[in-house]
Amino acid sequence: MRSQIPPLSVFYWSEVRDGKRTLNHRWFEHGEWHLEPLFERAHREPQWGGTIIYRRFSPNFRYYYESAYDDRYYGDNTKLWFLGQRDGRVLKETAFESVFSPDSRWLAGCHQTYNDKIAFFKLPQLHETVISVRPYTYSHFCGWYPDSRRLWYGSWRGWYRLRTDNLRGRPERLSKQEYERLFRDWDLLNPRFRTDWATLEERKVFYCYSLRGQARARAYPSVPASAPQLAVRQSSLRWRPQVVEVQTRGGRRYRVVSNRDERICLRVAAVSDDGRWVLVAVQRWEEMRQEERVEWRLYEVARGRVAHRWTEEEIPSFVELVELGVRALLP
């Protein structure tokens, strides 16, 4: 059975050693795990509990972006790594929460200090363009169109669109219909290319997309990522059953699994591009140990059965990224 399941790639940070952490690429193929360390970075303890960190891989897996808010490191807390190189490059402007374009040629996000600016970086040269926009932007509301030539953003007075071939030009205001498309169209809902994940969850349209966007999956109702253990703890807290659903771009829908009979929390970690496989993180609160445990289950979608299971020792509880059905992610 192990040889029949699709390749599984996992990216995660190692434990702190000698003041450093390593970003690892670990993949499971033909029944065996393989490991490739990518690069190291100094471990920085947050100055206060509210420190926010954003991390993203580019769609072509050539770049890794990280941004953190920490007063002690202000000015060098936004970095970009070229995978295969050991040292990250500090971005001149602090694009606090940025997102890669679908073609991996741009990195763009709202400025950390000035809410009326959006910072664009052209890759791989990292040519920088900072655009002043009026009125002020919502710092968590921006995203790319599938053609990678346009970026939409929200402001206090409406929603607008910028073109990368004319960044200094006048922003186009979105019509009501164009705004509604942002929360309805298949390609525009992909969270890999937008920053407002909380809004997607509130609107109940948050999906985990496959690498090339041909399939997507979700567990609903969703559970806030900030307090997963509260939803799975066996106590007097309200507990709601969930369902995992897989959809394909062709219109097929599959109800894969329900936790109606188990007090567990389901989170979709990855779905294969053909929609045949979905990886689900199963979180369970153990009263005896007073801790949360995670088991990873790979489901064969059409049959609705578990094809393979992994433990927390094999796949860390919190990973940067998981992809299914991709044999070689790195160039």
C-alpha positions as CSV (number, residue, x, y, z in Angstrom):
1,M,0.0,0.0,0.0
2,R,2.8,2.4,0.8
3,S,4.2,2.3,-2.7
4,Q,0.8,3.3,-4.1
5,I,0.3,6.5,-2.2
6,P,1.4,9.8,-3.8
7,P,4.7,11.5,-2.8
8,L,4.3,13.7,0.2
9,S,6.5,16.8,0.8
10,V,6.8,18.6,4.2
11,F,8.6,21.8,5.1
12,Y,9.2,22.6,8.7
13,W,11.6,24.4,11.1
14,S,13.8,22.3,13.3
15,E,14.3,22.7,17.1
16,V,16.7,25.4,18.2
17,R,20.3,24.3,18.2
18,D,23.2,26.6,19.1
19,G,20.9,29.5,18.7
20,K,19.8,28.6,15.2
21,R,17.0,26.8,13.5
22,T,17.0,25.0,10.1
23,L,14.3,24.9,7.5
24,N,14.0,21.3,6.4
25,H,12.4,19.7,3.3
26,R,11.3,16.2,4.2
27,W,9.5,14.0,1.7
28,F,7.9,10.5,1.8
29,E,8.2,8.4,-1.4
30,H,8.1,4.7,-2.0
31,G,7.6,4.0,1.6
32,E,10.7,5.9,2.9
33,W,11.4,9.3,4.3
34,H,14.1,11.6,2.9
35,L,15.5,14.8,4.3
36,E,17.2,17.8,2.8
37,P,18.2,20.8,5.0
38,L,17.6,24.0,3.1
39,F,19.1,26.9,5.2
40,E,19.6,28.1,8.8
41,R,18.6,31.3,10.5
42,A,19.2,32.8,13.9
43,H,16.5,32.0,16.4
44,R,14.9,35.2,17.7
45,E,12.8,35.0,20.9
46,P,9.9,37.4,20.6
47,Q,10.0,40.5,22.8
48,W,6.3,40.2,23.6
49,G,3.6,37.5,23.2
50,G,1.9,39.4,20.4
51,T,4.7,39.1,17.9
52,I,3.3,38.2,14.5
53,I,5.2,36.2,11.9
54,Y,4.2,35.7,8.3
55,R,5.9,33.0,6.2
56,R,5.3,32.0,2.6
57,F,6.9,30.0,-0.2
58,S,6.7,31.2,-3.8
59,P,4.7,28.9,-6.1
60,N,7.8,27.8,-7.9
61,F,9.6,27.0,-4.6
62,R,12.6,29.2,-5.4
63,Y,11.9,31.8,-2.7
64,Y,10.9,31.8,0.9
65,Y,9.6,35.0,2.6
66,E,9.4,35.8,6.3
67,S,8.3,38.9,8.2
68,A,8.0,39.4,12.0
69,Y,7.0,42.4,14.1
70,D,9.5,42.9,16.9
71,D,10.6,46.3,18.2
72,R,14.1,45.0,18.8
73,Y,14.6,43.9,15.2
74,Y,12.7,46.7,13.5
75,G,14.3,47.3,10.1
76,D,15.7,43.9,9.4
77,N,12.6,41.7,10.2
78,T,11.5,41.2,6.6
79,K,13.7,38.8,4.6
80,L,13.7,36.8,1.4
81,W,15.7,33.6,0.9
82,F,16.6,32.1,-2.4
83,L,16.3,28.4,-1.8
84,G,19.7,26.8,-2.3
85,Q,21.5,29.8,-0.7
86,R,22.3,29.9,3.0
87,D,21.7,33.6,3.8
88,G,18.5,35.6,3.5
89,R,18.4,39.1,2.0
90,V,16.9,41.9,4.0
91,L,14.2,43.7,2.0
92,K,14.7,47.5,1.9
93,E,11.1,48.3,2.7
94,T,9.1,46.5,5.4
95,A,6.4,44.7,3.4
96,F,4.9,43.3,6.6
97,E,2.4,40.9,5.2
98,S,3.3,40.0,1.6
99,V,2.2,37.5,-1.0
100,F,3.8,36.1,-4.1
101,S,2.2,36.4,-7.4
102,P,1.1,33.1,-9.2
103,D,4.0,33.3,-11.6
104,S,6.5,33.9,-8.8
105,R,7.8,37.1,-10.4
106,W,6.4,39.5,-7.7
107,L,6.3,39.8,-4.0
108,A,3.9,42.5,-2.8
109,G,2.3,43.6,0.5
110,C,1.2,46.5,2.6
111,H,3.9,48.5,4.4
112,Q,4.3,47.8,8.1
113,T,4.6,51.5,9.1
114,Y,2.7,53.4,6.5
115,N,-0.8,52.1,5.8
116,D,-1.0,54.2,2.7
117,K,1.8,52.3,0.9
118,I,2.1,49.0,-0.9
119,A,5.6,47.6,-1.5
120,F,6.3,45.6,-4.7
121,F,9.5,43.6,-5.3
122,K,10.3,42.3,-8.8
123,L,12.0,38.9,-8.6
124,P,14.7,37.7,-8.8
125,Q,16.4,41.1,-9.0
126,L,14.4,42.4,-6.0
127,H,13.8,45.7,-7.8
128,E,11.6,47.7,-5.3
129,T,8.7,50.0,-6.1
130,V,6.7,51.6,-3.2
131,I,3.2,52.8,-4.2
132,S,1.3,55.4,-2.2
133,V,-2.4,54.7,-2.3
134,R,-5.3,56.7,-1.1
135,P,-7.3,56.2,1.0
136,Y,-5.4,54.1,3.6
137,T,-5.4,50.4,2.9
138,Y,-6.6,47.6,5.1
139,S,-3.2,46.0,5.9
140,H,-4.7,42.5,5.7
141,F,-6.7,42.8,2.5
142,C,-4.8,42.3,-0.8
143,G,-4.3,39.6,-3.3
144,W,-3.3,38.7,-6.8
145,Y,-5.3,37.9,-9.9
146,P,-4.5,34.7,-11.7
147,D,-2.6,36.5,-14.6
148,S,-0.1,38.0,-12.1
149,R,-0.5,41.4,-13.8
150,R,-3.0,42.8,-11.3
151,L,-3.2,43.1,-7.6
152,W,-6.4,44.0,-5.7
153,Y,-6.5,45.7,-2.3
154,G,-9.1,47.0,0.1
155,S,-9.3,50.5,1.7
156,W,-11.6,52.4,4.0
157,R,-13.5,53.8,1.0
158,G,-13.7,50.9,-1.4
159,W,-11.7,48.2,-3.3
160,Y,-9.2,48.9,-6.0
161,R,-6.9,47.2,-8.5
162,L,-3.3,48.0,-9.5
163,R,-1.5,46.8,-12.7
164,T,2.1,45.8,-12.5
165,D,2.9,47.2,-15.9
166,N,1.7,50.6,-14.7
167,L,2.3,50.8,-10.9
168,R,2.4,54.5,-10.9
169,G,-0.9,54.8,-12.7
170,R,-4.3,55.6,-11.2
171,P,-5.8,52.6,-9.3
172,E,-9.0,51.2,-10.8
173,R,-12.0,51.1,-8.5
174,L,-13.7,47.7,-8.4
175,S,-17.4,47.5,-9.2
176,K,-19.8,45.7,-6.8
177,Q,-19.7,42.6,-9.1
178,E,-15.9,42.6,-9.2
179,Y,-15.7,42.9,-5.5
180,E,-18.1,39.9,-5.0
181,R,-15.9,37.8,-7.4
182,L,-13.0,38.1,-4.8
183,F,-15.1,35.8,-2.5
184,R,-16.6,33.6,-5.1
185,D,-14.3,32.7,-8.1
186,W,-12.3,29.6,-7.9
187,D,-8.9,31.1,-8.8
188,L,-9.4,34.3,-6.6
189,L,-10.2,32.3,-3.5
190,N,-6.8,30.5,-3.4
191,P,-5.3,31.6,0.0
192,R,-1.8,31.1,-1.4
193,F,-2.3,34.4,-3.4
194,R,-4.1,36.6,-0.8
195,T,-3.6,37.8,2.7
196,D,-7.1,38.0,4.3
197,W,-7.3,34.4,5.6
198,A,-9.4,35.4,8.5
199,T,-12.0,37.0,6.2
200,L,-12.2,33.8,4.1
201,E,-12.9,31.8,7.3
202,E,-15.6,34.2,8.4
203,R,-17.3,33.9,5.0
204,K,-16.9,30.1,5.2
205,V,-15.0,30.0,1.9
206,F,-11.5,29.1,3.2
207,Y,-10.1,26.1,1.2
208,C,-6.8,24.3,1.0
209,Y,-5.8,24.3,-2.7
210,S,-3.6,21.8,-4.5
211,L,-0.3,22.9,-5.9
212,R,-1.6,23.8,-9.4
213,G,-5.1,24.8,-8.2
214,Q,-7.0,22.0,-9.9
215,A,-8.5,20.7,-6.6
216,R,-9.4,22.1,-3.2
217,A,-10.6,20.8,0.2
218,R,-11.9,22.1,3.4
219,A,-13.1,20.9,6.8
220,Y,-16.3,22.6,7.9
221,P,-17.3,24.1,10.2
222,S,-13.8,25.4,10.6
223,V,-12.1,25.8,13.9
224,P,-10.1,29.0,14.7
225,A,-6.4,28.3,14.4
226,S,-5.6,30.3,17.4
227,A,-7.3,27.9,19.8
228,P,-7.5,24.4,18.3
229,Q,-7.3,22.6,21.6
230,L,-10.4,24.3,22.9
231,A,-12.5,22.6,20.2
232,V,-11.2,19.1,20.8
233,R,-10.9,19.1,24.6
234,Q,-13.3,16.7,26.2
235,S,-15.0,19.1,28.6
236,S,-18.1,21.2,28.9
237,L,-17.1,23.4,26.0
238,R,-19.3,23.2,23.0
239,W,-18.1,20.7,20.4
240,R,-19.4,20.5,16.8
241,P,-18.9,17.6,14.4
242,Q,-17.0,18.4,11.1
243,V,-17.0,17.2,7.6
244,V,-14.1,17.1,5.1
245,E,-15.1,17.9,1.5
246,V,-13.0,17.7,-1.6
247,Q,-13.9,19.6,-4.8
248,T,-12.4,19.5,-8.3
249,R,-12.3,22.3,-10.8
250,G,-14.5,20.1,-13.0
251,G,-17.3,20.4,-10.5
252,R,-17.1,17.1,-8.7
253,R,-17.6,17.1,-4.9
254,Y,-16.8,14.3,-2.4
255,R,-17.6,14.1,1.2
256,V,-14.6,12.2,2.5
257,V,-14.9,11.9,6.3
258,S,-16.9,13.1,9.3
259,N,-15.8,13.2,12.9
260,R,-19.4,12.8,14.2
261,D,-18.4,9.8,16.3
262,E,-15.1,11.1,17.5
263,R,-14.2,14.1,19.7
264,I,-11.5,15.3,17.4
265,C,-10.7,18.4,15.3
266,L,-10.1,18.0,11.6
267,R,-7.8,20.2,9.5
268,V,-7.1,19.8,5.8
269,A,-3.3,20.0,5.3
270,A,-3.0,19.1,1.6
271,V,-4.9,17.8,-1.4
272,S,-3.5,16.3,-4.6
273,D,-4.0,18.0,-7.9
274,D,-6.1,15.2,-9.3
275,G,-8.4,15.3,-6.2
276,R,-7.7,11.6,-5.5
277,W,-6.0,12.1,-2.1
278,V,-6.4,14.5,0.9
279,L,-4.2,14.7,3.9
280,V,-6.0,15.6,7.2
281,A,-4.5,16.6,10.5
282,V,-6.5,15.0,13.3
283,Q,-6.1,16.8,16.6
284,R,-7.2,15.2,19.8
285,W,-7.0,16.5,23.4
286,E,-5.7,13.9,25.9
287,E,-7.0,14.6,29.3
288,M,-4.6,12.3,31.1
289,R,-1.5,14.0,29.6
290,Q,-3.2,17.4,29.4
291,E,-1.8,17.9,25.9
292,E,-2.9,18.0,22.3
293,R,-1.8,15.1,20.0
294,V,-1.9,15.1,16.2
295,E,-2.2,12.2,13.8
296,W,-2.0,12.6,10.1
297,R,-4.3,10.6,7.9
298,L,-4.1,10.2,4.2
299,Y,-7.5,9.5,2.7
300,E,-8.2,8.0,-0.7
301,V,-11.1,10.3,-1.7
302,A,-13.2,8.1,-3.9
303,R,-13.3,5.3,-1.4
304,G,-13.3,7.5,1.7
305,R,-10.8,5.3,3.5
306,V,-7.6,5.9,5.3
307,A,-4.7,4.8,3.1
308,H,-1.9,5.7,5.5
309,R,-1.2,7.3,8.9
310,W,1.7,9.3,10.2
311,T,2.5,10.4,13.8
312,E,3.8,13.6,15.2
313,E,7.3,12.1,15.3
314,E,7.1,11.6,11.5
315,I,5.4,14.9,10.6
316,P,5.7,17.8,13.1
317,S,2.4,19.1,14.5
318,F,2.9,22.6,12.9
319,V,4.5,22.6,9.5
320,E,5.2,25.5,7.1
321,L,3.8,23.7,4.1
322,V,2.6,20.3,2.9
323,E,2.1,19.2,-0.7
324,L,0.7,16.0,-2.1
325,G,1.4,14.3,-5.4
326,V,4.6,16.2,-6.2
327,R,7.8,14.3,-6.6
328,A,10.3,17.1,-6.7
329,L,9.4,20.6,-5.4
330,L,12.8,22.2,-5.5
331,P,14.5,23.4,-8.7
